[in-house]
């Protein structure tokens, strides 16, 4: 299991990426941000989503049978009827 701070950093960097790009990072993008191998990024992203969801801290989940983010509270990586604005800019979908 990853060190708790690594899991927290993966969670936080995923939110930062979502805020900056209006989409979730691919696990290879997260790996690059965190200085990990692609496989390390994939495992840590999944672990961060699992921990957040299990502890009720945030609703984070991956698309079924994939390693792609579907939802990372408060964002949705899929279009929804819930449009979000950040600093007056549109482009995000909410859960």
OpenMM code with the backbone's topology and positions (N, CA, C; nanometers):
from openmm import Vec3, app, unit

residues = "UNK UNK UNK UNK UNK UNK UNK UNK UNK UNK UNK UNK UNK UNK UNK UNK UNK UNK UNK UNK UNK UNK UNK UNK UNK UNK UNK UNK UNK UNK UNK UNK UNK UNK UNK UNK UNK UNK UNK UNK UNK UNK UNK UNK UNK UNK UNK UNK UNK UNK UNK UNK UNK UNK UNK UNK UNK UNK UNK UNK UNK UNK UNK UNK UNK UNK UNK UNK UNK UNK UNK UNK UNK UNK UNK UNK UNK UNK UNK UNK UNK UNK UNK UNK UNK UNK UNK UNK UNK UNK UNK UNK UNK UNK UNK".split()
positions = [
    Vec3(0.0846, -0.1186, 0.0000),
    Vec3(0.0000, 0.0000, 0.0000),
    Vec3(0.0889, 0.1247, 0.0000),
    Vec3(0.0459, 0.2259, -0.0750),
    Vec3(0.1233, 0.3491, -0.0844),
    Vec3(0.1191, 0.4244, 0.0481),
    Vec3(0.2211, 0.5042, 0.0681),
    Vec3(0.2243, 0.5904, 0.1854),
    Vec3(0.1068, 0.6866, 0.1759),
    Vec3(0.0423, 0.7143, 0.2890),
    Vec3(-0.0783, 0.7979, 0.2917),
    Vec3(-0.0581, 0.9306, 0.2198),
    Vec3(0.0565, 0.9933, 0.2363),
    Vec3(0.0797, 1.1220, 0.1711),
    Vec3(0.0795, 1.1089, 0.0188),
    Vec3(0.1242, 0.9962, -0.0344),
    Vec3(0.1201, 0.9729, -0.1794),
    Vec3(-0.0240, 0.9638, -0.2285),
    Vec3(-0.1081, 0.8967, -0.1526),
    Vec3(-0.2493, 0.8842, -0.1883),
    Vec3(-0.3152, 1.0217, -0.1854),
    Vec3(-0.2884, 1.0987, -0.0820),
    Vec3(-0.3453, 1.2331, -0.0717),
    Vec3(-0.2964, 1.3211, -0.1865),
    Vec3(-0.1708, 1.3113, -0.2196),
    Vec3(-0.1159, 1.3922, -0.3297),
    Vec3(-0.1808, 1.3535, -0.4624),
    Vec3(-0.2023, 1.2249, -0.4858),
    Vec3(-0.2693, 1.1803, -0.6090),
    Vec3(-0.4112, 1.2363, -0.6150),
    Vec3(-0.4806, 1.2330, -0.5022),
    Vec3(-0.6166, 1.2869, -0.4963),
    Vec3(-0.6152, 1.4369, -0.5280),
    Vec3(-0.5260, 1.5102, -0.4633),
    Vec3(-0.5177, 1.6551, -0.4805),
    Vec3(-0.4755, 1.6927, -0.6212),
    Vec3(-0.3773, 1.6248, -0.6762),
    Vec3(-0.3305, 1.6566, -0.8115),
    Vec3(-0.4379, 1.6246, -0.9157),
    Vec3(-0.5180, 1.5231, -0.8910),
    Vec3(-0.6285, 1.4940, -0.9827),
    Vec3(-0.7288, 1.6087, -0.9813),
    Vec3(-0.7606, 1.6603, -0.8637),
    Vec3(-0.8500, 1.7763, -0.8553),
    Vec3(-0.7884, 1.8992, -0.9217),
    Vec3(-0.6612, 1.9223, -0.9013),
    Vec3(-0.5948, 2.0373, -0.9651),
    Vec3(-0.6009, 2.0264, -1.1166),
    Vec3(-0.5759, 1.9072, -1.1674),
    Vec3(-0.5790, 1.8861, -1.3118),
    Vec3(-0.7199, 1.9098, -1.3642),
    Vec3(-0.8201, 1.8549, -1.2953),
    Vec3(-0.9595, 1.8754, -1.3331),
    Vec3(-0.9910, 2.0250, -1.3382),
    Vec3(-0.9492, 2.0992, -1.2387),
    Vec3(-0.9763, 2.2429, -1.2323),
    Vec3(-0.9098, 2.3163, -1.3490),
    Vec3(-0.7895, 2.2799, -1.3817),
    Vec3(-0.7144, 2.3474, -1.4880),
    Vec3(-0.7608, 2.3100, -1.6280),
    Vec3(-0.8036, 2.1851, -1.6476),
    Vec3(-0.8292, 2.1346, -1.7831),
    Vec3(-0.9739, 2.0937, -1.8108),
    Vec3(-1.0608, 2.1032, -1.7111),
    Vec3(-1.2023, 2.0660, -1.7246),
    Vec3(-1.2207, 1.9194, -1.7631),
    Vec3(-1.1251, 1.8389, -1.7270),
    Vec3(-1.1344, 1.6935, -1.7466),
    Vec3(-1.0385, 1.6261, -1.6507),
    Vec3(-1.0621, 1.4989, -1.6301),
    Vec3(-0.9728, 1.4217, -1.5434),
    Vec3(-0.8427, 1.3918, -1.6164),
    Vec3(-0.7350, 1.3788, -1.5420),
    Vec3(-0.6112, 1.3371, -1.6073),
    Vec3(-0.6174, 1.1884, -1.6412),
    Vec3(-0.5514, 1.1508, -1.7482),
    Vec3(-0.5271, 1.0088, -1.7736),
    Vec3(-0.4227, 0.9664, -1.6713),
    Vec3(-0.4211, 0.8409, -1.6345),
    Vec3(-0.3264, 0.7999, -1.5309),
    Vec3(-0.1815, 0.8225, -1.5725),
    Vec3(-0.1526, 0.8244, -1.7024),
    Vec3(-0.0154, 0.8540, -1.7452),
    Vec3(0.0185, 1.0013, -1.7214),
    Vec3(-0.0814, 1.0896, -1.7326),
    Vec3(-0.0592, 1.2310, -1.7022),
    Vec3(-0.0361, 1.2495, -1.5530),
    Vec3(-0.1146, 1.1804, -1.4717),
    Vec3(-0.0943, 1.1868, -1.3271),
    Vec3(0.0436, 1.1319, -1.2910),
    Vec3(0.0829, 1.0246, -1.3544),
    Vec3(0.2149, 0.9662, -1.3284),
    Vec3(0.3254, 1.0668, -1.3567),
    Vec3(0.3140, 1.1383, -1.4666),
    Vec3(0.4148, 1.2385, -1.5019),
    Vec3(0.4195, 1.3496, -1.3961),
    Vec3(0.3028, 1.3957, -1.3517),
    Vec3(0.2960, 1.5002, -1.2494),
    Vec3(0.3618, 1.4545, -1.1195),
    Vec3(0.3379, 1.3289, -1.0844),
    Vec3(0.3881, 1.2750, -0.9573),
    Vec3(0.5282, 1.2150, -0.9679),
    Vec3(0.5833, 1.2101, -1.0891),
    Vec3(0.7164, 1.1532, -1.1071),
    Vec3(0.7189, 1.0019, -1.0923),
    Vec3(0.6123, 0.9364, -1.1393),
    Vec3(0.5998, 0.7911, -1.1293),
    Vec3(0.6001, 0.7269, -1.2672),
    Vec3(0.6140, 0.5960, -1.2696),
    Vec3(0.5949, 0.5218, -1.3942),
    Vec3(0.4463, 0.5242, -1.4290),
    Vec3(0.4098, 0.4987, -1.5546),
    Vec3(0.2676, 0.4925, -1.5887),
    Vec3(0.1908, 0.3926, -1.5013),
    Vec3(0.2502, 0.2780, -1.4763),
    Vec3(0.1838, 0.1783, -1.3914),
    Vec3(0.1679, 0.2294, -1.2491),
    Vec3(0.2687, 0.3000, -1.1989),
    Vec3(0.2591, 0.3585, -1.0653),
    Vec3(0.1485, 0.4629, -1.0583),
    Vec3(0.1345, 0.5423, -1.1625),
    Vec3(0.0278, 0.6417, -1.1683),
    Vec3(-0.1093, 0.5772, -1.1725),
    Vec3(-0.1214, 0.4695, -1.2485),
    Vec3(-0.2493, 0.3975, -1.2577),
    Vec3(-0.2892, 0.3412, -1.1221),
    Vec3(-0.1954, 0.2758, -1.0577),
    Vec3(-0.2260, 0.2164, -0.9267),
    Vec3(-0.2600, 0.3213, -0.8216),
    Vec3(-0.1841, 0.4307, -0.8204),
    Vec3(-0.2066, 0.5337, -0.7194),
    Vec3(-0.3382, 0.6078, -0.7439),
    Vec3(-0.3738, 0.6323, -0.8701),
    Vec3(-0.5015, 0.6977, -0.8997),
    Vec3(-0.6176, 0.6102, -0.8520),
    Vec3(-0.6103, 0.4828, -0.8824),
    Vec3(-0.7164, 0.3915, -0.8400),
    Vec3(-0.7223, 0.3839, -0.6874),
    Vec3(-0.6088, 0.3805, -0.6236),
    Vec3(-0.6046, 0.3737, -0.4775),
    Vec3(-0.6638, 0.5007, -0.4163),
    Vec3(-0.6310, 0.6170, -0.4711),
    Vec3(-0.6860, 0.7426, -0.4189),
    Vec3(-0.8372, 0.7454, -0.4329),
    Vec3(-0.8888, 0.6994, -0.5462),
    Vec3(-1.0341, 0.6951, -0.5666),
    Vec3(-1.0983, 0.5979, -0.4684),
    Vec3(-1.0375, 0.4818, -0.4494),
    Vec3(-1.0927, 0.3809, -0.3580),
    Vec3(-1.0942, 0.4310, -0.2140),
    Vec3(-0.9859, 0.4940, -0.1702),
    Vec3(-0.9783, 0.5439, -0.0328),
    Vec3(-1.0820, 0.6533, -0.0110),
    Vec3(-1.0904, 0.7482, -0.1030),
    Vec3(-1.1871, 0.8583, -0.0886),
    Vec3(-1.3293, 0.8054, -0.0837),
    Vec3(-1.3608, 0.7114, -0.1710),
    Vec3(-1.4959, 0.6562, -0.1753),
    Vec3(-1.5256, 0.5729, -0.0504),
    Vec3(-1.4313, 0.4909, -0.0100),
    Vec3(-1.4501, 0.4037, 0.1061),
    Vec3(-1.4679, 0.4839, 0.2351),
    Vec3(-1.3927, 0.5919, 0.2485),
    Vec3(-1.3995, 0.6721, 0.3700),
    Vec3(-1.5104, 0.7767, 0.3653),
    Vec3(-1.5827, 0.7830, 0.2548),
    Vec3(-1.6915, 0.8785, 0.2429),
    Vec3(-1.6435, 1.0219, 0.2308),
    Vec3(-1.5157, 1.0397, 0.2008),
    Vec3(-1.4607, 1.1750, 0.1875),
    Vec3(-1.5073, 1.2403, 0.0585),
    Vec3(-1.5220, 1.1622, -0.0460),
    Vec3(-1.5650, 1.2139, -0.1754),
    Vec3(-1.6123, 1.0967, -0.2600),
    Vec3(-1.7018, 1.1262, -0.3507),
    Vec3(-1.7502, 1.0239, -0.4441),
    Vec3(-1.6567, 1.0216, -0.5641),
    Vec3(-1.5660, 0.9274, -0.5638),
    Vec3(-1.4708, 0.9108, -0.6735),
    Vec3(-1.4831, 0.7693, -0.7260),
    Vec3(-1.4893, 0.7551, -0.8571),
    Vec3(-1.4966, 0.6211, -0.9142),
    Vec3(-1.4425, 0.6198, -1.0552),
    Vec3(-1.4070, 0.5006, -1.0970),
    Vec3(-1.3543, 0.4778, -1.2308),
    Vec3(-1.4673, 0.4181, -1.3158),
    Vec3(-1.4588, 0.4384, -1.4469),
    Vec3(-1.5551, 0.3772, -1.5379),
    Vec3(-1.5418, 0.2254, -1.5266),
    Vec3(-1.6517, 0.1574, -1.5367),
    Vec3(-1.6546, 0.0114, -1.5181),
    Vec3(-1.5513, -0.0585, -1.6060),
    Vec3(-1.4772, -0.1471, -1.5434),
    Vec3(-1.3786, -0.2316, -1.6110),
    Vec3(-1.2697, -0.1533, -1.6844),
    Vec3(-1.2391, -0.0313, -1.6352),
    Vec3(-1.1337, 0.0499, -1.6965),
    Vec3(-1.0495, 0.1150, -1.5872),
    Vec3(-0.9500, 0.1877, -1.6319),
    Vec3(-0.8689, 0.2690, -1.5417),
    Vec3(-0.8866, 0.4166, -1.5741),
    Vec3(-1.0066, 0.4536, -1.6189),
    Vec3(-1.0381, 0.5917, -1.6541),
    Vec3(-1.1337, 0.6512, -1.5522),
    Vec3(-1.1059, 0.7738, -1.5097),
    Vec3(-1.1908, 0.8425, -1.4123),
    Vec3(-1.3261, 0.8727, -1.4756),
    Vec3(-1.4303, 0.8379, -1.4049),
    Vec3(-1.5652, 0.8752, -1.4460),
    Vec3(-1.6162, 0.9902, -1.3597),
    Vec3(-1.5912, 0.9830, -1.2304),
    Vec3(-1.6331, 1.0894, -1.1400),
    Vec3(-1.5300, 1.1106, -1.0323),
    Vec3(-1.5047, 1.2380, -1.0001),
    Vec3(-1.4088, 1.2744, -0.8945),
    Vec3(-1.4659, 1.3998, -0.8306),
    Vec3(-1.5379, 1.3806, -0.7223),
    Vec3(-1.6166, 1.4886, -0.6623),
    Vec3(-1.5382, 1.6182, -0.6514),
    Vec3(-1.6001, 1.7263, -0.6904),
    Vec3(-1.7392, 1.7428, -0.7335),
    Vec3(-1.7587, 1.7292, -0.8843),
    Vec3(-1.6545, 1.6831, -0.9550),
    Vec3(-1.6575, 1.6807, -1.1011),
    Vec3(-1.7045, 1.5475, -1.1580),
    Vec3(-1.7603, 1.5568, -1.2781),
    Vec3(-1.7904, 1.4389, -1.3588),
    Vec3(-1.7042, 1.4483, -1.4837),
    Vec3(-1.6473, 1.3388, -1.5258),
    Vec3(-1.5687, 1.3368, -1.6480),
    Vec3(-1.6581, 1.3111, -1.7686),
    Vec3(-1.7841, 1.2832, -1.7423),
    Vec3(-1.8833, 1.2630, -1.8479),
    Vec3(-1.9810, 1.3792, -1.8446),
    Vec3(-2.0326, 1.4194, -1.9591),
    Vec3(-2.1313, 1.5285, -1.9590),
    Vec3(-2.2531, 1.4943, -1.8738),
    Vec3(-2.2969, 1.5938, -1.7982),
    Vec3(-2.4190, 1.5807, -1.7178),
    Vec3(-2.4994, 1.7097, -1.7357),
    Vec3(-2.6163, 1.7134, -1.6751),
    Vec3(-2.6972, 1.8347, -1.6772),
    Vec3(-2.6468, 1.9379, -1.5769),
    Vec3(-2.5507, 1.9007, -1.4976),
    Vec3(-2.4970, 1.9882, -1.3933),
    Vec3(-2.3716, 2.0572, -1.4452),
    Vec3(-2.3872, 2.1795, -1.4933),
    Vec3(-2.2742, 2.2573, -1.5450),
    Vec3(-2.2120, 2.3383, -1.4311),
    Vec3(-2.0798, 2.3431, -1.4277),
    Vec3(-2.0081, 2.4159, -1.3235),
    Vec3(-1.9286, 2.5307, -1.3845),
    Vec3(-1.9089, 2.6346, -1.3042),
    Vec3(-1.8226, 2.7466, -1.3405),
    Vec3(-1.7134, 2.7584, -1.2353),
    Vec3(-1.5944, 2.7906, -1.2817),
    Vec3(-1.4825, 2.8177, -1.1922),
    Vec3(-1.4247, 2.9521, -1.2335),
    Vec3(-1.4226, 3.0450, -1.1405),
    Vec3(-1.3746, 3.1812, -1.1681),
    Vec3(-1.4444, 3.2404, -1.2899),
    Vec3(-1.5752, 3.2150, -1.3026),
    Vec3(-1.6542, 3.2711, -1.4112),
    Vec3(-1.6416, 3.1975, -1.5434),
    Vec3(-1.5563, 3.0966, -1.5489),
    Vec3(-1.5388, 3.0191, -1.6730),
    Vec3(-1.6240, 2.8945, -1.6680),
    Vec3(-1.6862, 2.8615, -1.7802),
    Vec3(-1.7642, 2.7390, -1.7912),
    Vec3(-1.6794, 2.6299, -1.8553),
    Vec3(-1.7227, 2.5069, -1.8404),
    Vec3(-1.6530, 2.3977, -1.9064),
    Vec3(-1.6519, 2.2689, -1.8273),
    Vec3(-1.6949, 2.2738, -1.7034),
    Vec3(-1.6908, 2.1562, -1.6183),
    Vec3(-1.8291, 2.0981, -1.6017),
    Vec3(-1.8336, 1.9704, -1.5772),
    Vec3(-1.9589, 1.9020, -1.5430),
    Vec3(-1.9504, 1.8570, -1.3985),
    Vec3(-2.0628, 1.8682, -1.3289),
    Vec3(-2.0698, 1.8250, -1.1904),
    Vec3(-2.1390, 1.6908, -1.1780),
    Vec3(-2.1207, 1.6288, -1.0645),
    Vec3(-2.1817, 1.4982, -1.0397),
    Vec3(-2.3299, 1.5105, -1.0166),
] * unit.nanometer
topology = app.Topology()
chain = topology.addChain("A")
for resn in residues:
    res = topology.addResidue(resn, chain)
    for name in ("N", "CA", "C"):
        topology.addAtom(name, app.Element.getBySymbol(name[0]), res)
